[in-house]
């Protein structure tokens, strides 16, 4: 059977002709499960991500539940956020957790020197974050302070959050929480090669071993420890970590931002078609970066016991005019949706090693899900992609095989003209997500299934006439998904045509 399927796939490659793509969807085969954490989020004390974005305080005139913005809370619940990383980012290695517990009016204040020099009043701390995760049904992912903190400080934080008895548990109870939280994911530092201490990989590896040793498991809570990993193309960092840390870590992290020029990142909404294609091609280069780090990890860990986490990724453009440059507030256009959709299709293929991805960031910062302004809130095009892809969470990956045109962006980077991912949920539904990144032409696609003869098909499409389109507080529905009915069923064949610059999800059963 496998030889037959391989031959079938080869025939699809050979028979491919420009303008028509036939996709072999091997829904009878099982790939790895796509962990829900691939659709993770990231929240940092940066700009208006936490304050005004998630937290307004219980005394705010903005509708809230115990200080959490009601509109944002409801939007995130609908998204099904599986894991949320906090408090940074660069902020994590200057954050001292004891400043964020106890009565809010007595908590010390600090200057957020990483992000705009704004005043941090610590009114959102450990209790507020972990309670938020419980309200969302999300796993908390704590980033510990290695850069400016101490081993004792991090060890006591773990105890404060997860121990049932003892001094830290008594302290937690005095602050209003008797029962410990369950905290699985613990990052030992963040970007230790840069804002987290400008360490060498050898020095950081020693620090990791020391810090991780004293982060204990209390009362049935088992920590999943994450070593602070590389920035995009720094393969030596991963090599050194695998050599010196190895199985003392459950995972190593990786950061990859879609930026073509760090000195001039460009506008989030005012860009040329050429700049659009450059961004798409740069975003898709993440697959090569993932593959190269995976090869290194496979060399030292062929059993794949150590996971790879892409715990920061996304687009990074110049801030919106008139906003604090240190707050990283950017708009979110249909281009961002294309980047998110094609990236997630890539991540779904790499889950034999990649077990989590956290887009930066959840509200009001970089490639956000949600933007707020006073008492107003809007959903971004990227939010809609994550919602359309939600069915991939914890589903079984289904192999697909196809050939399509490969074009060259002005930068010289290459990009495919079609992106596809497929998965099968526990109830037998087949979800196929497709992206046509081309601005100038539609793409006809025929899905050829192994055995399934679907009786019903439900589709959604995210598409605009202008790739620069984005939602504003005056017009919050300019970019929003709509039902997609151009799906034709014929036995094992499913035919559809993707409009230019579109994201489509199709559910078959």
Secondary structure, 3 states (H helix, E strand, C coil): CHHHHHHHHHHHHHHCECCEEEEEEECCCCCCECCHHHHEEECCCCCCCCECCCECCCCCCCCEECCEEHHHHHHHHHHCCCEEEECCCHHHHHCCHHHHCCCHHHCCCEEECCCCCEEECCCCCHHHHHHHHHHHCCEEEEEECCCCCCHHHHHHHHHHHHCCCCHHHHHHHHCCCCCCCCCCEEEECCCCCCCCCCCCHHHHHHHHHHHHHCCCCCCCCCCEEEEEEEECCCHHHHHHHHHHCHHHCCEEEEEEEECCCCCCCCCCCCCCHHHHHHHHHHHHCHHHHHHHHHHHHHHHCCCCCCEEEEEEEEECCCCCCCCCHHHCCCCCEHHHHHHHHHHHHHHHHCCCCEEEEEEECCECCCCCCEEEECCEEEECHHHHHHHHCHHHCCCEECEEECCCCEEECCCCCEEECCEEEEEECCCCCEEEEEEECCCCCCEEEEEEECCCCCCCEEEEEEECCCCCCECCCCCCCCCCCEECCCEEEECCEEEEEECCCEEEEEEEC
